[in-house]
């Protein structure tokens, strides 16, 4: 039973109770019913409107929030991904480039070093052959230790200025040997190998003290032995790379 029907029933009941006559006019009943219906309708409409508005607002808000969240998330994700990708790419590129560069540099350096060393040794041997075969009245000989020291003190090779790839250890050794040959001394061109490189110096096989090694850049006698560092730490500062001698090659 609706609320309006209930109100009409109450009115009829009141009419009967008062003696069987109508004491409420049609207009009054209408007003009462109208007011009651308005209140009930408002309540029902409000609830229905709330539900409808809620559902509509929820759906609209969900869709709008989804789009906005997707847009924001995609933008932030893209920037974050781009940054991460750049960093990873840079790191990976550096590692790969460094490794490939090292291998390529090592190969080229080895080839160039071999060619230069071979050429230098050939030049020295050629010059030696010319001097020995020129008939100048003497042949090369091994000096005594004292003779070696005297020659070293008077030779001016060490006064040259070191310039990378222009005048370096190969050139010092070459000029020292040429000067020694001019004095009639047999001098060795020496190549010592490291784990990642090589170095050139000279040596005399003295008649009284055996083989002595000389650094022509400084005129110092050097102790050269496989497994030992080349630059004496009591005299020289340790280089930034491993100077442990791995091999010794003497070229007569």
Buried (B, 14 or more C-beta within 10 A) or exposed (E): EEEBEEBEEEBEEEBEEEEEEEEEEEEEBEEBBEEBBEEEEEEEEEEEEEEEEEEEEEEEEEEEEEEEEEEEEEEEEEEEEEEEEEEEEEEEEEEEEEEEEEEEEEEEEEEEBEEBBEEBBEBBEEBBEEBBEEEEEEEBEBBBBEBBBEBBEEBEBBEBEEEEEEEBBBBBBBBBBBBBBEBBBBBBBBBBBBEEBBBBBBBBBBEEEEBBBBBBBEBBBBEBEEEEBBBEEEEBEEEEEEBEBBEBBBBE
